[in-house]
Amino acid sequence: MEYVYAALLLHSAGKEINEENLKAVLEAAGVEVDEARVKALVSALEGIDIDEAISKAAFAPVAAAPAPAAAEATAEAGEEKKEEEKKEEEEEKAEEEALEGLGALFG
């Protein structure tokens, strides 16, 4: 995933996604660079409109849970914590699905 993140970072910065730039980002992040993976990613991204790919990525909206009334807050603290954890898990799941989709697009 760090290779895809590096490519997205370069894209976001308006830099060309090539082997040299990709290696520089990975090395700056302390990642041991695999030349074959760098070449494969650069090759896979040739001709890909990254902005279009990102806009087509499916992000599932997560509904916010209603806040409990002040008088019930103490009694429902445990339930609220469970709901919050569930919400975080749903957000993480949606994020993982989106990243899997990007990973499939970018190799």
C-alpha positions as CSV (number, residue, x, y, z in Angstrom):
1,M,0.0,0.0,0.0
2,E,2.9,2.4,0.7
3,Y,3.7,2.4,-3.1
4,V,0.1,3.5,-3.9
5,Y,0.2,6.1,-1.2
6,A,3.5,7.4,-2.5
7,A,1.9,7.7,-6.0
8,L,-1.1,9.5,-4.6
9,L,1.1,11.8,-2.7
10,L,3.1,12.7,-5.9
11,H,-0.2,13.2,-7.8
12,S,-1.6,15.4,-5.0
13,A,1.6,17.5,-5.1
14,G,1.4,17.9,-8.9
15,K,4.6,15.9,-9.5
16,E,5.2,13.4,-12.2
17,I,4.7,9.8,-11.1
18,N,7.9,8.2,-12.4
19,E,10.4,5.7,-10.9
20,E,12.8,8.4,-9.6
21,N,10.1,10.4,-7.8
22,L,8.4,7.3,-6.4
23,K,11.7,6.0,-5.0
24,A,12.5,9.4,-3.5
25,V,9.1,9.5,-1.6
26,L,9.4,5.9,-0.4
27,E,13.0,6.4,0.8
28,A,12.0,9.6,2.6
29,A,9.3,7.5,4.4
30,G,11.9,5.0,5.4
31,V,10.5,2.2,3.1
32,E,12.9,-0.3,1.7
33,V,12.4,0.2,-2.1
34,D,11.6,-2.8,-4.3
35,E,12.7,-1.9,-7.8
36,A,10.3,-4.3,-9.5
37,R,7.3,-3.0,-7.6
38,V,8.2,0.6,-8.4
39,K,8.5,-0.3,-12.1
40,A,5.2,-2.3,-12.1
41,L,3.3,0.6,-10.4
42,V,4.7,3.2,-12.8
43,S,3.8,1.0,-15.7
44,A,0.3,0.3,-14.4
45,L,-0.4,4.0,-13.9
46,E,0.6,4.9,-17.5
47,G,-2.5,6.3,-19.2
48,I,-4.6,6.3,-16.0
49,D,-6.5,9.4,-15.0
50,I,-6.0,9.3,-11.3
51,D,-8.5,12.1,-10.6
52,E,-11.2,10.1,-12.5
53,A,-10.2,6.9,-10.7
54,I,-10.5,8.6,-7.3
55,S,-13.8,10.2,-8.1
56,K,-15.2,6.8,-9.2
57,A,-14.1,5.1,-6.0
58,A,-17.1,4.0,-4.0
59,F,-17.3,5.6,-0.5
60,A,-20.2,4.4,1.6
61,P,-21.6,7.2,3.7
62,V,-21.8,6.5,7.3
63,A,-24.9,7.8,9.2
64,A,-24.2,9.6,12.4
65,A,-25.8,8.2,15.6
66,P,-28.1,10.6,17.4
67,A,-26.7,12.0,20.7
68,P,-28.5,10.9,23.8
69,A,-30.4,13.4,26.0
70,A,-28.4,14.9,28.9
71,A,-30.3,13.0,31.6
72,E,-29.8,9.7,29.8
73,A,-26.1,10.3,29.1
74,T,-24.8,8.7,32.2
75,A,-27.0,5.6,31.8
76,E,-26.3,5.2,28.1
77,A,-22.5,5.9,28.3
78,G,-21.8,2.2,27.7
79,E,-24.2,2.0,24.8
80,E,-22.8,5.2,23.3
81,K,-19.3,3.8,23.5
82,K,-20.4,0.6,21.7
83,E,-22.2,2.7,19.0
84,E,-19.0,4.9,18.6
85,E,-16.9,1.8,18.2
86,K,-19.3,0.4,15.7
87,K,-19.3,3.6,13.8
88,E,-15.5,3.6,13.7
89,E,-15.5,0.0,12.5
90,E,-17.9,1.0,9.7
91,E,-15.7,3.9,8.7
92,E,-12.6,1.7,8.8
93,K,-14.4,-0.9,6.7
94,A,-15.5,1.7,4.1
95,E,-11.9,3.1,4.0
96,E,-10.4,-0.3,3.6
97,E,-12.9,-1.1,0.7
98,A,-12.0,2.2,-0.9
99,L,-8.2,1.5,-0.6
100,E,-8.7,-2.1,-2.0
101,G,-10.5,-0.5,-5.0
102,L,-7.6,1.9,-5.5
103,G,-5.1,-0.9,-5.0
104,A,-6.8,-2.9,-7.7
105,L,-6.7,0.1,-10.0
106,F,-3.0,0.9,-9.4
107,G,-1.6,-2.6,-8.9
